[in-house]
């Protein structure tokens, strides 16, 4: 017998479906977030941004993981937004070919050169517009999921709680029906180790291979011409220490062997703590 839904029942079904729009950089944080959302039953629309970053390889990594998910029966809508034309307007070592990406601990003062002016506000505006459009199309709530975490707070002002509180308020004021759209920042008070632990659980729930997923990520700001991570930039060091903290070898390829990059990262961490 055919089942016929009333309009009220159909509205209820639409409201029960969990929808998310997220920024997927191709790094480990946003990839971990994607896994968590999928394991929680969200329909996810992932958006990657080409803003002229030197480590543009991260976008290909994101595409690789979307394809891996698809091969395992998990379909994620993925769009790549071309913002590369604005790169010449953005001052910083991630977009300026004349500036070197600094090495050292993630929270040291020189790492501020890796800040891309207003980057997260630009990305969030696009993601919010997409989420708001979906909320109207499907008459449902939609979350904006971002993988910002506590390790970002010291260097990146646009990764702090007060920034997103203000952004949520501004977007709500500037749009109709904004009550159906909200930010989802589950890692805001946690570090990369927590993200990896969550990802391990999510991979198990989804039937995915953790190492395959994370080999398809890029955290390094300065990979070499073969796409290998340097192990020297602050982002590299933070990632290496996160894998070490959960007693796993990072599955990506580094310029040097894992034991060497780990030893270097531990030494950098030690010097930073000692001041």
C-alpha positions as semicolon CSV with decimal commas, in nm:
position;residue;x (nm);y (nm);z (nm)
1;X;0,000;0,000;0,000
2;X;0,131;0,344;-0,087
3;X;0,203;0,575;0,205
4;X;0,062;0,925;0,161
5;X;0,203;1,207;0,373
6;X;0,000;1,514;0,463
7;X;0,164;1,855;0,421
8;X;0,218;1,871;0,797
9;X;0,387;1,531;0,800
10;X;0,607;1,629;0,507
11;X;0,713;1,946;0,689
12;X;0,796;1,734;0,992
13;X;1,014;1,501;0,782
14;X;1,198;1,796;0,633
15;X;1,264;1,939;0,977
16;X;1,400;1,607;1,104
17;X;1,665;1,591;0,831
18;X;1,990;1,733;0,960
19;X;2,166;1,960;0,712
20;X;2,510;2,118;0,730
21;X;2,715;2,346;0,510
22;X;3,084;2,342;0,594
23;X;3,413;2,491;0,488
24;X;3,639;2,202;0,378
25;X;3,997;2,321;0,339
26;X;4,150;1,979;0,283
27;X;4,334;1,999;0,614
28;X;4,300;1,759;0,904
29;X;4,066;1,978;1,112
30;X;3,793;2,030;0,854
31;X;3,832;1,671;0,734
32;X;3,781;1,547;1,089
33;X;3,474;1,767;1,114
34;X;3,334;1,625;0,790
35;X;3,371;1,274;0,928
36;X;3,199;1,369;1,254
37;X;2,906;1,533;1,075
38;X;2,858;1,231;0,850
39;X;2,873;0,992;1,144
40;X;2,605;1,202;1,316
41;X;2,373;1,165;1,017
42;X;2,405;1,507;0,857
43;X;2,354;1,574;0,488
44;X;2,667;1,776;0,418
45;X;2,745;2,034;0,153
46;X;3,123;2,098;0,163
47;X;3,276;2,413;0,019
48;X;3,648;2,459;-0,054
49;X;3,809;2,792;-0,136
50;X;4,088;2,874;-0,379
51;X;4,215;3,207;-0,252
52;X;4,554;3,188;-0,418
53;X;4,715;3,003;-0,128
54;X;5,061;2,857;-0,186
55;X;4,943;2,524;-0,049
56;X;4,661;2,494;-0,304
57;X;4,733;2,121;-0,309
58;X;4,498;2,105;-0,009
59;X;4,203;2,148;-0,245
60;X;4,304;1,840;-0,441
61;X;4,333;1,653;-0,111
62;X;3,976;1,753;-0,030
63;X;3,862;1,626;-0,370
64;X;4,046;1,298;-0,309
65;X;3,857;1,243;0,015
66;X;3,522;1,328;-0,142
67;X;3,596;1,062;-0,403
68;X;3,703;0,815;-0,132
69;X;3,378;0,874;0,054
70;X;3,180;0,825;-0,267
71;X;3,357;0,493;-0,330
72;X;3,228;0,385;0,010
73;X;2,870;0,485;-0,066
74;X;2,884;0,822;0,113
75;X;2,793;1,109;-0,115
76;X;2,888;1,464;-0,023
77;X;2,812;1,764;-0,242
78;X;3,140;1,950;-0,292
79;X;3,192;2,290;-0,450
80;X;3,518;2,476;-0,504
81;X;3,485;2,855;-0,498
82;X;3,745;3,046;-0,700
83;X;3,858;3,352;-0,504
84;X;4,210;3,344;-0,646
85;X;4,172;3,687;-0,807
86;X;4,184;3,850;-0,464
87;X;4,516;3,693;-0,361
88;X;4,714;3,998;-0,475
89;X;4,511;4,208;-0,230
90;X;4,587;3,983;0,068
91;X;4,912;4,049;0,253
92;X;5,076;3,749;0,421
93;X;5,314;3,460;0,379
94;X;5,043;3,218;0,261
95;X;4,956;3,423;-0,046
96;X;5,261;3,640;-0,117
97;X;5,522;3,456;-0,326
98;X;5,791;3,692;-0,198
99;X;5,735;3,598;0,166
100;X;5,866;3,281;0,325
101;X;5,641;3,070;0,546
102;X;5,805;3,086;0,892
103;X;5,925;2,781;1,080
104;X;5,893;2,709;1,450
105;X;5,622;2,659;1,710
106;X;5,265;2,725;1,604
107;X;5,201;2,994;1,864
108;X;5,523;3,194;1,824
109;X;5,502;3,560;1,722
110;X;5,645;3,512;1,371
111;X;5,355;3,281;1,284
112;X;5,131;3,587;1,259
113;X;5,262;3,629;0,905
114;X;5,045;3,329;0,812
115;X;4,730;3,524;0,895
116;X;4,529;3,596;0,578
117;X;4,339;3,922;0,637
118;X;3,969;3,863;0,706
119;X;3,988;3,513;0,556
120;X;3,738;3,344;0,785
121;X;3,491;3,630;0,754
122;X;3,508;3,599;0,374
123;X;3,463;3,221;0,386
124;X;3,188;3,241;0,648
125;X;2,993;3,492;0,439
126;X;2,984;3,252;0,145
127;X;2,902;2,950;0,360
128;X;2,631;3,144;0,546
129;X;2,469;3,255;0,221
130;X;2,461;2,893;0,103
131;X;2,321;2,770;0,434
132;X;2,053;3,038;0,439
133;X;1,951;2,950;0,084
134;X;1,921;2,583;0,181
135;X;1,716;2,665;0,488
136;X;1,466;2,847;0,267
137;X;1,467;2,580;-0,004
138;X;1,407;2,291;0,234
139;X;1,225;2,482;0,509
140;X;1,466;2,340;0,762
141;X;1,738;2,435;1,004
142;X;2,092;2,435;0,867
143;X;2,418;2,454;1,059
144;X;2,738;2,620;0,941
145;X;3,015;2,383;1,049
146;X;3,372;2,509;1,085
147;X;3,677;2,323;1,217
148;X;3,836;2,607;1,413
149;X;3,998;2,489;1,735
150;X;4,168;2,618;2,049
151;X;4,518;2,599;1,900
152;X;4,420;2,868;1,650
153;X;4,322;3,128;1,909
154;X;4,667;3,270;1,987
155;X;4,762;3,356;1,629
156;X;4,434;3,385;1,441
157;X;4,186;3,643;1,580
158;X;3,921;3,514;1,337
159;X;3,923;3,177;1,510
160;X;3,819;3,308;1,851
161;X;3,476;3,259;2,012
162;X;3,403;3,631;2,035
163;X;3,459;3,668;1,660
164;X;3,200;3,405;1,573
165;X;2,955;3,537;1,832
166;X;2,979;3,877;1,667
167;X;2,959;3,729;1,318
168;X;2,648;3,530;1,406
169;X;2,488;3,846;1,540
170;X;2,581;4,052;1,232
171;X;2,456;3,788;0,989
172;X;2,133;3,755;1,185
173;X;2,075;4,130;1,167
174;X;2,155;4,141;0,795
175;X;1,930;3,857;0,677
176;X;1,566;3,750;0,690
177;X;1,489;3,403;0,833
178;X;1,831;3,383;0,994
179;X;1,687;3,202;1,296
180;X;1,713;2,879;1,096
181;X;2,089;2,910;1,048
182;X;2,350;2,876;1,323
183;X;2,723;2,825;1,362
184;X;2,846;2,483;1,472
185;X;3,200;2,501;1,612
186;X;3,251;2,175;1,803
187;X;3,630;2,206;1,838
188;X;3,642;2,564;1,960
189;X;3,768;2,467;2,305
190;X;3,960;2,156;2,198
191;X;4,292;2,082;2,029
192;X;4,406;1,874;1,733
193;X;4,448;1,563;1,947
194;X;4,079;1,576;2,030
195;X;3,994;1,615;1,661
196;X;4,192;1,303;1,573
197;X;4,033;1,101;1,853
198;X;3,688;1,202;1,733
199;X;3,785;1,113;1,376
200;X;3,896;0,766;1,481
201;X;3,553;0,702;1,629
202;X;3,375;0,849;1,328
203;X;3,576;0,639;1,083
204;X;3,484;0,328;1,276
205;X;3,115;0,419;1,267
206;X;3,129;0,496;0,895
207;X;3,339;0,191;0,801
208;X;3,626;0,406;0,669
209;X;4,001;0,361;0,694
210;X;4,145;0,636;0,915
211;X;4,490;0,633;0,753
212;X;4,346;0,653;0,403
213;X;4,134;0,955;0,496
214;X;4,417;1,144;0,665
215;X;4,672;1,060;0,398
216;X;4,434;1,266;0,182
217;X;4,485;1,579;0,390
218;X;4,739;1,859;0,387
219;X;4,828;2,074;0,687
220;X;5,165;2,206;0,573
221;X;5,180;2,565;0,451
222;X;5,493;2,494;0,250
223;X;5,488;2,149;0,086
224;X;5,762;2,078;-0,165
225;X;5,714;2,032;-0,540
226;X;5,628;1,666;-0,483
227;X;5,356;1,760;-0,237
228;X;5,550;1,638;0,066
229;X;5,505;1,829;0,391
230;X;5,811;2,007;0,526
231;X;5,756;1,918;0,890
232;X;5,900;2,257;0,979
233;X;5,615;2,508;0,967
234;X;5,411;2,573;1,280
235;X;5,109;2,399;1,130
236;X;5,324;2,091;1,057
237;X;5,462;2,080;1,410
238;X;5,116;2,103;1,564
239;X;4,990;1,821;1,344
240;X;5,288;1,595;1,413
241;X;5,249;1,640;1,789
242;X;4,877;1,562;1,763
243;X;4,943;1,227;1,595
244;X;5,215;1,154;1,849
245;X;4,970;1,227;2,133
246;X;4,734;0,954;2,010
247;X;5,022;0,710;1,952
248;X;4,984;0,697;1,573
249;X;5,216;0,768;1,284
250;X;5,095;1,042;1,054
251;X;5,006;0,871;0,720
252;X;5,107;1,167;0,501
253;X;5,447;1,187;0,335
254;X;5,705;1,422;0,481
255;X;6,031;1,539;0,327
256;X;6,210;1,342;0,599
257;X;6,126;1,014;0,774
258;X;5,861;1,013;1,046
259;X;6,108;0,950;1,327
260;X;6,308;1,256;1,221
261;X;6,015;1,496;1,182
262;X;5,873;1,375;1,514
263;X;6,205;1,429;1,689
264;X;6,229;1,781;1,545
265;X;5,872;1,863;1,648
266;X;5,930;1,742;2,003
267;X;6,245;1,954;2,025
268;X;6,059;2,262;1,899
269;X;5,785;2,201;2,155
270;X;6,041;2,161;2,433
271;X;6,217;2,487;2,346
272;X;5,886;2,670;2,328
273;X;5,779;2,546;2,674
274;X;6,119;2,635;2,823
275;X;6,091;2,981;2,672
